[in-house]
Amino acid sequence: MAANSRLTIAVHALTWMALSERRGRQVLTSDQVATSVRTNPVVIRRSLGDLRRAGLVTVRHGVGAGWSLARPPHEITLLDVYAAVEPEPLFALHHSEPNLECPVGRGIRPALGRFYGDAEQALRRQLAGASIADVLDETLETGHQ
């Protein structure tokens, strides 16, 4: 199963927007963001649309069209971004009912539900403790080494 990169793409886009903002450029086009991410602008527009619906970015149409951060980078947590682009739970249980005649089938859902819930809570705590500004600072620090 391939890993999902929606969170990575969204964080990359927001981090690039934060750096551009820091350098005095408030608005970026999806083409400009796509150049940094090295993906199709359609992928970026889809991601930025999710972020806009979550109130993390704004879009301007017409002259000077483009995307900008809706809040300062230090106020956008990775948990905010995760919630915007990953609406489904991190782990899913069976799509159909397991065999309830089997001792494993009978107890697997509650057992995994607890383990998966604990893992998701740990992830959420970790993501809540980091902001786009933190990612930008670390990215710039790492890039200079």
C-alpha positions as CSV (number, residue, x, y, z in Angstrom):
1,M,0.0,0.0,0.0
2,A,1.4,3.4,-1.0
3,A,1.8,6.1,1.6
4,N,-0.5,9.1,1.4
5,S,1.4,12.4,0.7
6,R,-1.5,14.9,1.1
7,L,-0.2,16.1,4.4
8,T,3.3,16.5,3.1
9,I,2.2,18.4,0.0
10,A,0.0,20.7,2.1
11,V,2.7,21.4,4.7
12,H,5.2,22.0,1.9
13,A,2.8,24.5,0.2
14,L,2.2,26.4,3.4
15,T,5.9,26.5,4.3
16,W,6.7,27.9,0.9
17,M,3.9,30.5,1.3
18,A,5.3,31.4,4.8
19,L,8.8,31.9,3.4
20,S,7.4,34.0,0.6
21,E,5.5,36.1,3.1
22,R,8.6,36.5,5.2
23,R,10.4,37.8,2.1
24,G,7.6,40.3,1.4
25,R,5.5,38.4,-1.1
26,Q,2.0,37.9,0.3
27,V,0.4,36.1,-2.7
28,L,1.6,33.1,-4.7
29,T,-0.1,31.4,-7.6
30,S,-0.7,27.7,-7.6
31,D,1.9,27.4,-10.4
32,Q,4.5,29.0,-8.2
33,V,3.7,26.7,-5.3
34,A,3.7,23.7,-7.7
35,T,7.2,24.6,-8.9
36,S,8.5,24.2,-5.3
37,V,6.6,21.0,-4.7
38,R,7.5,19.7,-8.2
39,T,4.0,18.6,-8.9
40,N,1.1,19.5,-11.1
41,P,-0.6,22.8,-10.3
42,V,-4.0,20.9,-10.2
43,V,-2.7,18.9,-7.3
44,I,-1.7,22.1,-5.5
45,R,-5.1,23.8,-6.2
46,R,-6.9,20.7,-4.8
47,S,-4.7,20.8,-1.7
48,L,-5.1,24.6,-1.3
49,G,-8.8,24.2,-1.7
50,D,-8.9,21.9,1.3
51,L,-6.8,24.4,3.3
52,R,-9.1,27.3,2.2
53,R,-12.2,25.4,3.5
54,A,-10.3,24.9,6.8
55,G,-9.6,28.7,7.0
56,L,-5.8,28.3,6.7
57,V,-5.4,30.1,3.3
58,T,-7.3,32.6,1.3
59,V,-7.6,33.0,-2.4
60,R,-7.7,36.2,-4.4
61,H,-9.2,36.3,-7.9
62,G,-8.6,38.8,-10.7
63,V,-5.6,41.2,-10.8
64,G,-3.0,39.9,-8.4
65,A,-4.7,36.5,-8.1
66,G,-3.2,33.9,-5.9
67,W,-3.1,32.2,-2.5
68,S,-2.0,33.6,0.8
69,L,-1.9,32.5,4.4
70,A,-5.1,33.3,6.4
71,R,-3.2,33.3,9.7
72,P,0.4,33.9,10.8
73,P,2.6,30.8,10.2
74,H,3.1,30.4,14.0
75,E,-0.6,30.1,14.5
76,I,-1.1,27.2,11.9
77,T,-0.3,23.9,13.6
78,L,0.5,20.7,11.7
79,L,-2.7,19.3,13.4
80,D,-4.7,22.1,11.7
81,V,-3.2,21.0,8.3
82,Y,-3.7,17.3,9.1
83,A,-7.4,17.9,10.0
84,A,-7.8,19.9,6.7
85,V,-6.4,17.3,4.4
86,E,-7.0,14.0,6.1
87,P,-10.7,13.8,7.0
88,E,-10.6,10.0,7.5
89,P,-9.2,8.2,10.5
90,L,-5.5,7.2,10.3
91,F,-6.4,3.5,10.6
92,A,-9.5,1.7,9.4
93,L,-11.1,-1.4,10.7
94,H,-12.6,-4.2,8.5
95,H,-15.0,-3.0,5.9
96,S,-17.2,-6.1,6.6
97,E,-18.0,-7.8,9.8
98,P,-15.3,-10.4,10.8
99,N,-16.4,-13.9,11.6
100,L,-18.0,-13.6,15.1
101,E,-17.8,-17.3,15.6
102,C,-14.0,-17.0,15.7
103,P,-12.4,-15.9,19.0
104,V,-10.1,-13.5,17.1
105,G,-12.9,-12.2,14.8
106,R,-15.1,-11.6,17.9
107,G,-12.6,-9.5,19.7
108,I,-10.4,-7.9,17.0
109,R,-12.4,-4.7,16.4
110,P,-12.5,-3.6,20.0
111,A,-8.8,-4.5,20.6
112,L,-7.6,-2.7,17.4
113,G,-10.0,0.2,18.0
114,R,-8.2,0.9,21.3
115,F,-4.7,0.5,19.9
116,Y,-5.5,2.6,16.8
117,G,-7.2,5.3,18.9
118,D,-4.1,5.6,21.2
119,A,-1.8,5.8,18.2
120,E,-4.0,8.5,16.5
121,Q,-4.1,10.5,19.8
122,A,-0.3,10.4,20.0
123,L,0.0,11.6,16.4
124,R,-2.4,14.4,17.1
125,R,-0.5,15.5,20.2
126,Q,2.7,15.6,18.2
127,L,1.3,17.5,15.3
128,A,-0.4,20.0,17.7
129,G,3.0,20.9,19.1
130,A,4.5,22.1,15.8
131,S,3.6,25.0,13.6
132,I,4.3,26.0,10.0
133,A,6.8,28.5,11.3
134,D,8.6,25.7,13.1
135,V,8.7,23.7,9.9
136,L,10.0,26.7,8.0
137,D,12.7,27.5,10.6
138,E,13.9,23.8,10.6
139,T,13.7,23.6,6.9
140,L,15.9,26.6,6.4
141,E,18.3,25.4,9.1
142,T,18.6,21.9,7.6
143,G,19.0,23.4,4.1
144,H,22.0,25.4,5.1
145,Q,24.0,22.4,6.5
